[in-house]
């Protein structure tokens, strides 16, 4: 059974309202953190995105784990404690869970700011015998602190960071985050890091702007969430979803572009936001990697890359990093 612990907001930690205010009031490019895309509605839409033919990333990650979960787990010595940063539905996690359970009992600790995602993870895995599940409704590092405090001296911690979520960070920020994860690990612990690899621009743009409009609905739901939770007055029809490849940064950017000039009031912030026609809100970045650069990133952030497994249909890698 899963226990959904209540979110603890530390002193000075920004709330949804705080980050909306900061992101929409900033001079120049307006921006909202991509983590807020994943409320209950957004999480459901993302699960649909993962089924779209244009979005090969999720299926690639699943194929690799289905084929190689045993090999990945075999490289980790001793009893394993399993935590996942941003669990989502935990559909791909199943292959690793079952591989570990073939050698030991296991408790799985999903960490996610989305309660809906934690509920999905519990539903996906709850019927697996001998698996304990304890979820933390937390920011990644705060939740990992709580998991690390539960380990015994004999246990190895395996942290999953799947789905290419590392790509949502700028490259310097991504490496800083990996260092923060390493600070919470002991030597011999492991991080399984997923990275989406560089591919043609037209393939990526279709993946993030599908013809059915599901990704557009997912992106626009962020404005809908502001309306629902913060008393926003956004007309979702007044914005268009845009996905564009930025070659110099090797990233896809998602934006919401104003179709006309307008002013939008958000009651609970409180804030009135002005938009010019064509102005955008930057809602997500997805950085893509070259396979050969991952070992260097590992070395710079306190790990050794001890294994890489790549999908042949949609270039995507699971990288096993050992804390040194």
C-alpha positions, -999 to 999 in steps of 0.1 A, spaced: 0 0 0 13 35 -8 14 63 18 12 97 1 30 120 25 18 156 26 41 181 8 64 200 30 73 235 17 105 246 33 111 282 44 116 303 14 106 276 -11 86 292 -39 50 282 -43 31 278 -76 18 314 -71 53 327 -64 68 311 -95 39 323 -117 44 358 -104 81 357 -110 79 341 -144 52 362 -159 64 395 -145 100 392 -155 113 416 -182 119 401 -216 111 364 -221 82 353 -199 87 318 -185 70 292 -164 87 261 -148 78 229 -167 72 210 -135 38 227 -133 27 211 -165 20 179 -144 -12 184 -125 -39 157 -127 -50 169 -161 -15 174 -174 -3 140 -162 -32 123 -180 -25 142 -212 12 132 -209 3 96 -207 -16 100 -239 14 118 -255 35 87 -247 12 66 -269 14 89 -299 33 75 -330 53 108 -332 66 106 -296 90 77 -297 108 85 -265 86 67 -241 85 35 -261 123 36 -266 128 38 -229 105 9 -223 121 -13 -250 155 -8 -235 144 -17 -200 124 -47 -212 155 -61 -229 182 -50 -204 167 -47 -169 184 -79 -157 218 -67 -169 213 -33 -153 204 -48 -119 231 -74 -121 258 -47 -121 246 -35 -86 260 -55 -57 242 -61 -24 206 -55 -13 190 -26 -32 168 2 -21 149 17 -51 139 54 -54 126 72 -85 127 110 -91 96 120 -110 79 86 -111 50 95 -134 30 64 -140 60 41 -132 51 20 -163 87 16 -173 98 11 -137 81 -23 -137 109 -41 -156 135 -30 -130 112 -37 -101 106 -73 -113 143 -78 -120 152 -68 -84 124 -88 -69 138 -119 -85 168 -117 -61 154 -99 -30 123 -83 -14 120 -46 -23 105 -13 -12 100 13 -40 100 50 -32 85 72 -59 91 109 -55 70 134 -74 54 168 -68 22 154 -85 -1 135 -63 -19 122 -94 14 107 -106 20 89 -73 -15 75 -74 -8 63 -110 25 47 -99 7 28 -71 -19 15 -94 7 4 -119 27 -16 -94 5 -25 -65 -4 -60 -77 33 -71 -78 38 -95 -49 65 -87 -22 67 -51 -33 63 -23 -7 55 11 -20 60 44 -1 55 76 -21 68 111 -12 49 141 -25 80 162 -26 105 180 -47 132 156 -60 160 164 -36 138 168 -5 123 134 -12 157 118 -18 169 131 15 140 112 32 147 80 13 184 81 21 176 85 58 157 51 57 186 31 42 206 6 63 244 5 61 242 -27 40 218 -14 13 228 1 -20 206 29 -32 195 28 -69 180 61 -80 160 62 -112 158 94 -133 140 82 -163 122 96 -193 149 122 -202 137 146 -175 174 157 -172 168 173 -205 144 199 -189 174 214 -172 198 238 -189 231 219 -193 250 237 -165 219 233 -142 216 197 -151 252 190 -140 246 210 -108 215 188 -102 235 156 -107 260 168 -82 233 175 -57 220 140 -62 255 126 -57 258 145 -24 229 123 -11 245 91 -22 272 69 -8 300 54 -28 288 24 -46 252 37 -49 239 41 -85 219 65 -106 201 52 -137 200 83 -159 179 84 -191 190 107 -219 172 114 -252 198 116 -280 201 141 -309 180 133 -339 168 152 -370 150 185 -363 118 175 -381 115 143 -361 118 162 -328 94 190 -338 67 165 -347 73 147 -314 66 179 -295 39 193 -318 19 163 -329 -8 166 -356 -36 154 -332 -29 184 -309 -24 164 -277 9 181 -269 -7 215 -276 -35 206 -251 -9 195 -225 10 228 -229 -22 250 -228 -33 231 -197 -7 251 -178 -28 282 -184 -59 262 -174 -42 252 -142 -35 289 -134 -71 296 -140 -83 268 -118 -58 272 -89 -49 309 -89 -80 326 -103 -65 333 -136 -85 347 -165 -66 332 -195 -86 325 -226 -68 294 -238 -80 300 -274 -60 332 -274 -27 312 -273 -10 288 -297 14 260 -288 47 263 -306 76 238 -306 109 247 -321 144 232 -324 173 254 -314 204 238 -330 230 258 -311 217 246 -278 206 211 -290 172 215 -275 135 217 -283 116 246 -267 79 247 -261 62 281 -260 27 295 -257 23 323 -282 -2 351 -278 -25 353 -309 -32 390 -302 -24 417 -277 -41 413 -244 -40 419 -206 -47 390 -183 -55 393 -145 -46 365 -121 -66 371 -89 -46 351 -63 -12 363 -72 -23 391 -77 -9 402 -111 -20 417 -143 1 405 -173 3 423 -206 10 404 -238 19 418 -272 8 399 -303 33 371 -310 49 373 -275 55 339 -259 56 321 -225 85 296 -225 71 265 -208 96 237 -214 130 229 -227 141 194 -237 179 192 -243 192 163 -264 226 146 -258 253 128 -277 259 93 -263 297 99 -261 293 130 -238 276 111 -210 307 95 -194 323 130 -192 293 144 -175 294 115 -151 330 121 -142 324 159 -137 295 153 -113 310 125 -91 301 93 -109 316 67 -132 295 56 -162 295 18 -159 270 9 -186 250 24 -215 221 8 -233 207 24 -265 175 19 -284 180 13 -321 146 26 -334 145 60 -315 180 70 -304 177 70 -266 200 58 -238 198 45 -203 231 53 -185 241 36 -153 263 59 -132 280 46 -101 288 71 -73 325 73 -66 
